[in-house]
C-alpha cells in the first residue's frame, strides 16, 4: 500500500515536471547508444588530451554526447570550442 502511494506520488511529480517542458518546446529524447558515446569520448581524449590544461573526463563525455546526439555544445570553454563539435553561443 505504501509503495503504491510512493509510486503514484513520483508519477505525479514527473508529470508536473514534464508539463513545464511543453510550453518551452523542449522535447525529451532517448539517449544515444552508450558504445557510440564512449567511442567519441575516447577519440576526443586521444586528440586533445585529458587532465590539467586539457579536456576533463566530463568535457570528453559532454563532447561525445553532443556529437552522438547531433546537437551543439553549449560552452564557452576554449578547449571544447577547438574541437570539431558545433558549439553555441
C-alpha positions in Angstrom: 0.0 0.0 0.0 2.8 2.4 1.0 4.8 1.5 -2.1 1.8 2.2 -4.3 1.3 5.7 -2.8 5.0 6.4 -3.3 4.9 5.4 -6.9 1.8 7.5 -7.5 3.5 10.5 -5.9 6.6 10.0 -8.1 4.4 9.7 -11.2 2.6 12.9 -10.3 5.9 14.7 -9.7 7.2 13.5 -13.1 4.0 14.6 -14.8 4.4 18.1 -13.3 8.0 18.4 -14.4 7.2 17.2 -18.0 4.3 19.7 -18.2 6.7 22.5 -17.6 8.8 21.4 -20.7 6.0 21.5 -23.2 5.4 25.3 -23.2 9.1 25.8 -23.7 9.2 23.5 -26.7 11.7 21.2 -25.0 11.4 17.6 -26.2 12.8 14.6 -24.3 14.6 12.0 -26.4 16.2 8.6 -25.9 19.9 8.9 -25.2 22.4 7.8 -27.8 23.9 4.3 -27.5 26.5 4.2 -24.7 29.0 2.5 -27.0 28.9 5.3 -29.5 29.2 7.9 -26.8 32.2 6.1 -25.3 33.9 5.8 -28.7 33.6 9.6 -29.3 34.8 10.3 -25.7 37.9 8.2 -26.2 38.6 9.7 -29.6 38.4 13.3 -28.4 40.6 12.4 -25.4 43.2 10.9 -27.7 43.2 14.0 -29.9 43.1 16.7 -27.2 44.4 15.0 -24.1 42.9 14.6 -20.7 44.0 16.2 -17.5 45.4 19.5 -16.4 45.3 22.1 -19.1 43.5 19.7 -21.4 39.9 18.4 -21.6 38.5 16.8 -18.4 36.7 13.5 -18.5 33.4 15.4 -18.1 34.4 17.6 -21.2 35.1 14.4 -23.2 31.7 13.0 -22.4 30.0 16.4 -22.9 31.6 16.5 -26.4 30.7 12.8 -27.1 27.1 13.1 -26.1 26.6 16.2 -28.3 28.4 14.6 -31.3 26.3 11.4 -30.9 23.1 13.2 -30.5 23.8 15.6 -33.3 23.4 18.7 -31.1 25.7 21.7 -30.5 27.7 22.0 -27.3 26.6 24.8 -25.0 30.0 26.1 -23.9 32.4 29.0 -23.7 35.3 26.7 -22.9 38.1 27.4 -25.4 39.3 23.8 -25.5 35.8 22.4 -26.3 35.4 25.2 -28.9 38.6 24.0 -30.5 37.2 20.5 -31.2 35.2 19.6 -34.3 31.9 19.8 -32.5 29.4 22.6 -33.3 29.3 25.0 -30.3 27.0 27.6 -29.1 26.9 30.5 -28.2 
